[in-house]
């Protein structure tokens, strides 16, 4: 009697998740998100802000300028779009 046990291992990918503010929503189904982070100066150790702008896929065109959103890394959707909208954290006032 040989008992076979099959174990299925779920492979999870570690996608980057970032939070930022929408700075543009002019393109169709696309938003531009500014992601800010604090970095220490290598010599003086003073913290300053650096920002990166990424283009993200917004399939329902539901974001407006000033919204705080969460985006996740995604497969390439166009020449510059590699992020997708996960949720809108806070609407702009």
C-alpha positions as CSV (number, residue, x, y, z in Angstrom):
1,X,0.0,0.0,0.0
2,X,1.6,3.1,-1.2
3,X,-0.1,6.3,-0.3
4,X,0.5,9.2,-2.7
5,X,0.2,12.7,-1.4
6,X,0.2,15.5,-3.8
7,X,1.1,18.9,-2.5
8,X,0.3,21.9,-4.5
9,X,2.4,24.8,-3.7
10,X,1.1,28.2,-4.6
11,X,3.7,30.4,-6.0
12,X,3.2,34.0,-5.0
13,X,4.9,36.8,-6.8
14,X,6.1,39.7,-4.7
15,X,4.8,42.7,-6.6
16,X,5.6,46.2,-5.4
17,X,2.8,48.2,-3.9
18,X,3.1,52.0,-3.6
19,X,0.8,54.8,-2.3
20,X,0.8,58.2,-4.1
21,X,-1.2,61.1,-5.3
22,X,-2.8,61.4,-8.8
23,X,-1.2,64.4,-10.7
24,X,-2.9,63.8,-14.1
25,X,-5.9,61.9,-15.5
26,X,-6.0,63.3,-19.0
27,X,-5.3,60.1,-20.9
28,X,-8.1,57.5,-21.3
29,X,-7.9,54.7,-18.7
30,X,-4.5,56.0,-17.5
31,X,-3.4,58.1,-14.5
32,X,-0.1,59.6,-13.5
33,X,0.8,59.0,-9.8
34,X,3.5,60.8,-7.9
35,X,5.1,58.6,-5.3
36,X,7.1,60.4,-2.6
37,X,9.8,58.9,-0.4
38,X,12.2,60.2,2.2
39,X,15.9,59.5,1.6
40,X,18.9,60.2,3.8
41,X,21.8,62.2,2.3
42,X,24.7,59.8,2.1
43,X,27.2,62.2,3.8
44,X,25.1,64.6,5.9
45,X,22.3,62.2,6.9
46,X,19.7,64.8,6.5
47,X,16.4,63.5,5.2
48,X,14.8,65.0,2.1
49,X,11.9,64.0,-0.2
50,X,12.4,62.5,-3.6
51,X,9.5,61.7,-5.9
52,X,8.9,59.4,-8.9
53,X,6.0,59.7,-11.4
54,X,4.5,56.4,-12.7
55,X,1.7,55.8,-15.2
56,X,-0.9,53.4,-13.9
57,X,-3.9,51.7,-15.5
58,X,-7.3,53.0,-14.3
59,X,-9.8,50.8,-16.2
60,X,-13.0,52.6,-15.1
61,X,-11.6,56.2,-15.3
62,X,-12.6,56.8,-11.7
63,X,-9.6,58.7,-10.3
64,X,-9.4,62.5,-10.2
65,X,-6.5,64.8,-9.7
66,X,-5.5,65.0,-6.0
67,X,-6.8,61.5,-5.0
68,X,-4.5,59.4,-2.9
69,X,-4.3,55.9,-4.5
70,X,-2.6,52.6,-4.1
71,X,-1.0,51.1,-7.1
72,X,0.6,47.7,-7.8
73,X,3.3,46.5,-10.2
74,X,1.8,44.9,-13.3
75,X,2.8,43.5,-16.6
76,X,3.6,46.1,-19.3
77,X,0.4,47.5,-20.7
78,X,2.0,50.1,-23.0
79,X,5.4,51.7,-23.6
80,X,5.4,53.5,-20.2
81,X,2.5,51.9,-18.2
82,X,3.6,49.2,-15.8
83,X,1.4,49.8,-12.8
84,X,-2.3,49.2,-12.1
85,X,-4.7,50.9,-9.7
86,X,-5.7,48.8,-6.7
87,X,-7.9,51.2,-4.7
88,X,-8.6,54.8,-4.1
89,X,-7.6,55.5,-0.5
90,X,-8.8,59.1,-0.2
91,X,-10.7,61.3,-2.6
92,X,-9.5,64.9,-3.2
93,X,-11.5,67.7,-1.5
